[in-house]
Amino acid sequence: MHWIDWSIVVACCATSLTLGLLVQKSAGKSLEAYFTSNRGLSWWLAGTSIAATAFSADTPLLITGMVRRKGVWGVWEVWALGISTMLAVFVFAKLWKRAGVMTEVELSEKRYSGKPAAFLRGFKAIYWGLFYNCFIMGVWVITGMSKVLQEVTGLPRESAIVGCVLLGAVYTSMAGLWGVVVTDAFQFIWAMTGAVVLAVASVHAVGGLGALTEKLSGTGMLSVIPPGPAQGEPFLASPLGWFAGLVLVQWWAWKNTDGGGVIVQRLVSCKDERQSMLSVLWFNIAHYCLRSWPWVITALASLILIPENALLSTVAGKTFVDHERAYPHLITQLLPTGWRGFLVASFFAAFLSTLSTQLNWGASYLVHDVYQRFIRKDAAEAHYVRVARSLPYALAVGAMLVAWQSRTIGESFTWILSLTAGIGPVFLLRWFWWRINPWSEIAAMAASLPVLLSRPWVFETLGLPAGHLPGLLYMVLGTAVIWLPVTLFTPAVDRGTLKAFYAAAQPPGFWKEVAIAGTRRESWGRSMAQWAVATVALLATTVGPIQILLGQHLAGGLATALGAAAWWVVWFNVQPRSITRGDTTVSGSPSHTPRKYPEASLETRSRP
């Protein structure tokens, strides 16, 4: 790269570091400030931060690999997860905010009781905050950034990994969550602009959108809906069977079915329930509707501009076609000096936003849920903040060790979804069924890896049909065979703990056994209807504009019109409404209808 390009990259990184320095003092006042921004975030800042975190250096590479291997329909592996992230808007945002936790795993001792709850909290903090966190940072975030730097700058892979991770660790250590969310807004705009610039350059290089669609017509690459079974192919093994697995099972059978650690951290950091809900709603729009089209268009153009033999890579002695390299390869191939630096800087912006969040999130588990809870319970706040600021460096080292062995982002993404498919149902049911206990979660987590590893042998031995849907159902049912009996044959959670949790969170579902006499339960039917309409709006306005760009004007126009109508319904329903309590009217969440509460103590009133 030219020195002008490097100057732009340095300017972007320096701006991020400067913004982090500006809030360093505020972030270091307490653990609440360092990990939850004193619970004072507004919806737009929290939502943009979640979107920037999901907009990692690896994400456009992941999408490019999906499109080049399958076509546009391959991206449904990401899009289908919008069904669950939209559920977080209308159901789980309120529940997490009411739970009053600092971290997701702290819920273990709010929802459950006794030594099993304490063990579960500590185990999950180490499992998710250390091992899982280092794994996903290594195979996704760092691998993606190192591929970009290798392709565009020619830096050796090891140097690229060490350099970019060190920068992220320094920035995260000093900034805390305040610095993360403030810089995320800047980084999201820069990264989004870079994605659009490369999409326009790619389309221009192939001769325009008309030439793009003409050259790929007949290949199946432009189809948004997966094709049905070929002659003699079983439905379950077909692309359409794979799609069925995503929309019927995958979205609820994964770790983040109720929001997940990073989203939960932003939810509990918002000012109130309404701000929490709107933050995830904005994240969904930014993550799916706004960002998908430039990546998909660029990936399709790369099919014409870059042959497979130009993408051969060797990792750990194995040579393979690395389709994910096509995205950064286009930066080198198409962009002139200046714009090339701008694109690399946009990747740095995306990388820093994600890495800083993962490091801060992992540190929150290890400090709040392990060190403060079990090792040093009575230290001063300044001591805990110092420990928190040291942990990003340790986590960064672990992530680098993983990245050294990583091949492709897509393989790891699919593997993680499969591994956590057996855990999601328990994480979901803990909010809906009072009988779920800590042993339910422990059994599901312990069973997931053995069930996943046994899947090939069981399918071959029993002659079961191959395919994504059977594989997912095997994971769900295989783990359920273990965690469900464990749930029923182990003691229920202490009634006092259950009643306290129910009174605070007011969750939907089967809680009659522990409901407090005189409590009015919240009606969740409205929330579920809003979720259904919003999901239609989200998916329709994600695929519709892409179809229009690809010349599928009728289908794209109908999808976009449907999405626009559904968004109007959503917007009408998210406006603040009034809730009447006795003689007092207060502003409330849009999911609540006005109703009278009987005269009762504060402890027995349902929360808005």
N, C-alpha and C positions, 0 to 999 in steps of 0.2 A: 504493500500500500504506500501511497505518496504521503509526504509529511503533512499535507493538508488534511488527508483522511485521518491520520493519527491525531491531529490537533482537534478535530471534531469529536473524536472518541474521548480524548482527555477532557474536553470541555463538558461533555455529558456526564462523565464520571465525577468530575470535580463539582458539578452542580449538585449531584446526588449527595456527595460527601458534605458539602456546605450546608444543605438543608438538614442533614442529620446532625451536624454540629450545632445548628441554631436551636434545636430542641433537646440537646444533650442534658442540660441542667434540669429541665422539667421532667425528662424521662427517668432521672436518677433519684427522684425524691422518695419513691417507695415501689414495692412490687406491683401495687395497683397501677401506678403510673407507668412502670416499665412494661407490664404485660397487658394492661387493659386501657391505657390512656385515661385513667381515672373515670372510666365509664362515661365519657363525655363526647363520643363521636357522633357526628350527624350522619344521616343516611347516605348522602352522596359521597362523603369521604370514605366511609366504611365500605360501601358498595364498589367504589372505584378501586379501593385497595384489594378487595377480593378478586376483582376482574384483572388487575395488574398482576396479582400473584398467579392466577391461572394462565396469564399471558407470559409464559416462560420462554426462554431461548429454545426449549425443546418442542414447544407446542406446534409452531409452523412446520417443523421438521417431521413431527409425528403425523400431522394432517397430510403433508406431502407424501409420506410413505404409504399412508392408507389409500390416497387417490391413485398413486402410480401402480399399486398392486391390484386394486379392485375397481377403481372408478369413483365417481362422486358418492355413490351409495356406501362406499366403505367408511365414510365419515360418520355414519349412524352409530358407530361404536362410541363416539363422543356425544353426538346429538341426543341419543336416547337417554343419557344421564340427566338431561334437562327435566325429565319427568319428575325425578326425585328432588333436584335442586329447586324446582318450582313448588314442590310439596313443603320444602323448608320455609318458603315465603309465608304460606297461609296457615301452617300448623306448627312447625317446629321453632320458628323464630320466637313466637310467644312463649312456648314451653321452656326454651333455653333461657330466655330473659327472666322468666319468673323463678327458675330454679336457683338463681343467685350464686352461680358458680364462677370461678375465675378461669378454669380449664374444663375441657370436656370430661376428663377422667375423674375430676373432683365429684362428678355426679354419682360415682360409685358409693360414696359415703352419705350422699343425700337420699338416694333411692333405696339403698340396702343398709344392713346393720351388722354390727359385730365384727369379729376378726376376719371372716371371709370377705367382707366389704373392704376392710383396710388392706388386706392382701391384694384384692382385685385392683384397687386404686394404685398401689405401688407397682404391681406387675404390669398393668396397662401403661403406666407412665414410662417405664423402662422399655417395654415392648414397642409401643408406638412412638414415643418421643426420642428414643435412641436408635434401636435397630431398624424399625420400619422407616423412620425419618431419614437416617443415613442412606438406606437403600434407595428410596425414591429420589433423594437429592443427587445421589451418584448416578443412577441409571437414567434419570430424566433430565434434571436441571443442568448438571455439570457436563454430562455427555453431550447434550445439545449445544451448549456454549463452546465446548472444546472442538466439536465438529465445525462450527462456524469459523472459529479462529484458525483452525488447520486449513480449511478450504480457502479462506479469503486472505489470510496473512502468511500462510506457510509455516507458522510456528509448530515445533514438535508437539505431539499430543500431550506429553507429560508437562511441558512448560506451560501450555495453554491451560491445563487443568489447575496447576498450582497457582498461576498468576490470577486467574479470574476468581478462584475460591478465596484466596487471601484478601483480595479487595472486598469481597462480600462480607467476610467475617469481621474485618475492621469496622466497616460501615454499620453492621448490625449491632456489634458490641456496644458502640457508643450511643446509638440512636434510640434503642427501645422501640416499642410499638408506635409511639408518637412519631418518631423519625421515619418508621417504615410506612405509615399511612400517608404522611405528608409528601414524601418522595414518590410514593406509588402514583399519586395523581400526575405528577410531572412525567414519570417514566411511562405511564400508560399512554399519554398523548404522544410522546415521542415514538414509542414502539408501534402504535397504531398507524401513525403517519408513515413510518418506514414500510409497513406491510402494504399500504396502499400504493406507495411509490414503486415498489418492486412489482406489484400486480400490473400497474399501468405499463411499466417498461417491458414486462413479459408479453403482454398482449400486443404491444406495438411491435415487438420483435417477430411475432408470428404472423403479422399482417392485419391485426385487428380481431375483434370478436367473431366476425363473420368467417374469417379464415380459420380461426381456432375451431369453431364448431364444424366447419366443413371438413377439415383434416381429421377430426376425431369421430365424425359421424360413421355409424356402422361398427364402431369398435366396442360399444357398450359402456365406454368410459363416461359418457355424459348423462347416463341415467341416474336419477335421484332415488328411484325405488329399485331394490335388488331384483335381478331376474329370477324367474321360477325354475323348477327342476329341469335339467336337460333330459334328453331321451334316456330312460332307464335309471335316472338318478333319483334316489329317495328324497322326499321333501325335506326331511330333517337335515340332510347333508347338503342341501342346496343353499345358495345365497339368501333366498327368501326364508328358508328355515332358520338361518343365522339371524336374520332381521327379526323374526318372530321371537327368538330367544332374548334379543335385546329389549324389545318393547313389552314382552310379557313377564320376564323374570329379572333381567340384569339390573334394571333401574332400582328395584327394591332389595335385591340380593347383593349388596356390596357394603363395604365398611361405612361409607358416608351417606347411607340411606336417610339418616335423620339430620344431616347437615355436615357432620365431620369436623375434625379438630380446627382447621384454619377458619372455616366459616363460623364455627361456634365462637372462636376467639373474637371475631369482629362483632357477632351478634351481642355477646355479653358486654362488649365495650361501647355499645350505643347508648344514647340517653334514655330511651324508653322503648316499649314494645313496638310502637308505630315506626320509630326510626329503624329498629332492627328489621322489621318486615320490609320496609321500603329499600333498605340497603341490599337485601338479597334479591329483591325484584329488579333493581337496577343492575346488579351483577349479572343476572340471567340475560337481560337485554343486551348488555355490553358483551358478554361472553359468547353468546350464541348468534344473535341477530347481526351485530355490528362487525364482529371479527371474522366470521366464517368465510364470507365471499372473497376477500382478497387472497386468502390462503388457498382456497379451492381453485380459483382462477389461475393463480401462479403455478400450482401443482399440475394443472392440465396443460398449461403452456410448456412446462418442463418436459412433458412426454414427447413433445415435438422437437424441442431444442436440445435435449440431452439424451443420448443413447445409453443403454444399460452398461456397456463396456467402459464408459467413462466414469462409472461409479463403483468400481471394484475397490474393496477395502479388505484389510487383513488385521484381525484382532485375535490375540492369543493363538497365533499360528493358523487361523482359519480364514480363508478368503471367501468373500460373498459379495453380492450386489447390494450396496447400501443405498437404497432409494432416498433415504432421508437427507443424504448429502446434496441432492439435486437443488434444494432450496438455496443454501449458501453458494452453491456453484453458480447459480444465476446471478448472484451479486457480482462475482468476479467477471462473468461473461458479458453482462449487459450494462453495468453502471459505470459512468465515467468518474474521474477523480472528484472528490467532494461528496457526490451522492453515495459513493462506495463507503466512505467514512461515516456518512449519516446512517446508512443501513447497519453497519457494524455497531455504531453507537446505540441504535435502536435495540439491537440484540443485547448489548450490555445493560440497557435500561430494563428490558424484560427479565434478563437474568438476575440482576440485582434485586428487583422487586420480589421475585420468587424465592431466591436464596435467603434474603433477609427475613422474609416471613417464616420460612421453614426453620431457620436457625433460632429465631425468637420464639416460635411456637414450641419447638423441641426443648429449649431452655426453660420455658414456663412449666412444662411437665416435670423436668428433672429437679428444678428448684422448689416449686410450690408443692408438688405431689410426692416427691421423694425426700429431698434434703430437708425442707422445712417441716414436712409431716412426720418423718421417721428418724432423722439424724440429728438435726439441731432445731428444736422447737421454739426456743426462747431467745434467739439472737435479735439484735437490732436490725431495723429495716436496711440501714446502710450496708450491713454485712451481707444480707440476702441479695441486694443489688450488685455488690461486688462479685458474688458467686455467679449471679445471672450473667454478668458481663464477661466472665471468663469462659462460660460454657460454649458460646458459638465457635470458639477456636477448636475445642475438642470435637464438637460435632462436625466441623469442617474437615478435620483430619479423617474421621470415619467415612464421610461422604467421598473423599478423594480416593480412599482405598477401594471403595466399591466401583467408582468410575473407571479405574484402571482396568477392570475386568469386563466392562459393559460393551456389548456389541451394538444393538439397536434399541431405540426407544420403544418402538411398537411392540416388540416381543415382550418387554418388561411390563408395558401397559396392560396387555392382554393377560399376562400371568398374574398380575396383582388383582385384576378384576375377578379372575377365576379363584384365586386363593381366598379372597374375602367374601365370596358369594355365600359361604355357609355362615358367616358371622352376621351379615346384614339383618336377617330375620329376627335374631335375638335383640339386636340394638333397636330395631323397630318396635318389637313387642314390649320392651321394658316400659314404654310410654303408654301402652294400651291395655296391658294385662297385669293385674296386681301380683299374680302368682310367680312371675319371673323373679329369680333371685340371683345372687352373685355366682352361684355354681352353674347357672345357665350360661352365663358369659364365659366363665372359665372353661366349661366343657366345649362350647362352640369354638373358642379360640384354639384349644388344644387339639381338637379333632380336625380342623381345617386342613393342615398340611398333610397328615396321613391320608385323609380322604382324597385330596388332590393327587398325591403320588400314587394312590392305588387305582385311580380312574382308568389309565390305559390297560392295566392288567384285567380289571373287572370287565371292561367293555369287550376286550378280546376274548376272554374266557366264556362270557355269557352270550357273545354274539350280538351285543346291543348296537343299535344304529349310531353311527358317528354323527357329529354335528355339534354346533354351539348350544342349541337348546337342550339336547339330552345331557351334554356335559354340565350345564348350569343346574339342571334339575337333579343330576346325580350329586352335585356339591350341596345343594340345599337339603335334599332328602337324606343324604349320607351323614351330614352333620346333625340333622334333626333327630335321626335315629339315636344319637348319643345325647344331645343336650335336652331333648324333651323328657325322656325318662329320668335324667338327672334332676330336672326341675321338679318333677312330680314326686320323687322319692327322697328329696332333701327338704329340710325344714323351710317353711315360708319365712319371709322377712318379718321382723318384729312389727306388730300392729301399730305401735306408737310411731315408728319411723315411717311406715306407709301412710298413716293419717297426716303426718306433718308434710310429707312430700305431696300428697294429694291436695291438701289445703293450700299449699304454696303454688303448685303448678296448674292445678285443675285440668289434668290431662283427659283426653277422650277415651272411650273404650270401656273395658270391663273392670270397674272399680267399686261396684256396689258393696262388695264385702267390707270395704274400709272407708266408705264415704261417711262423713260426719253428719249426724242427724241435723236436719234443718238447713243444710247447705243446698243452694240452688246451683245445679250443674250448668255449665255453659253449653249452649247449643253449637255443635260443630258441623251441622249440616251445611250451613252457609259457607264455612271455610272450605269444605270439601268441594262444593259447587264452584267456588272461586278458583280453586286449584285446577279443576277440570277445564274451565274456560281459559284460564291463563296458560295452561299447557298447550292447548290448541293454538292460542295466539302466538306463543313462543315458537313452536315448531313450524307453523305456517309462515311466519315472517322470517324464519331462518332459511327455509328452502325456496320460498316463492321468489325473492329477488335473484337468487342464484339461477333458477330456471329461466327467468326473464333474460338475464345476461347471456345465457347459453342458447337463446333463440326459442325456448319452449314457452312462447308468449301466452298461450291459452291456459296451460296448467299453472304457469307462474303467476299470471294475473289473477286466476281464481284463488290460488293459495294466499296471495298477498291481500286480496279483498277480504277473504275469510279472516285472516290474521288481524287486519285493521278493525273489522267489526268486533272481533273478540277483545282486542285491546281497549276499545271504547267501553265495553262492558266492565272490563277489569278496572279501568280508570274511574268509572262511576262508583264502583264498589270499594275502592281504596280510600275514598274521601272520608275524613273524620266524621264520626257520628256521635250522638249524645247518649250517655248511659244515665238512667235515673236511679238514684239510690235514696230512698226515702223522699225527702223534700229537696234534695240537691241534685243538680244536673251537671255532669262533668264531661269533658272531652274524652273519647275512648277510641279503642282500636276499631278499624272499619269492619272487622269480622264480628263485632258484637252488636246485637240489636238492643234498643232501649228496653229495659225491664225494671220492675220494682223488686227491691230486696226486702225481705222481712226484717223487722227489728231483731237484731242478734248481735252477738259480740263480734269484734273484728276477726277473731280466729275462725268463726264459722261462716263468714261471708265469702262467696265465690269472688275471685279476682277478676277484673275486667280483662 
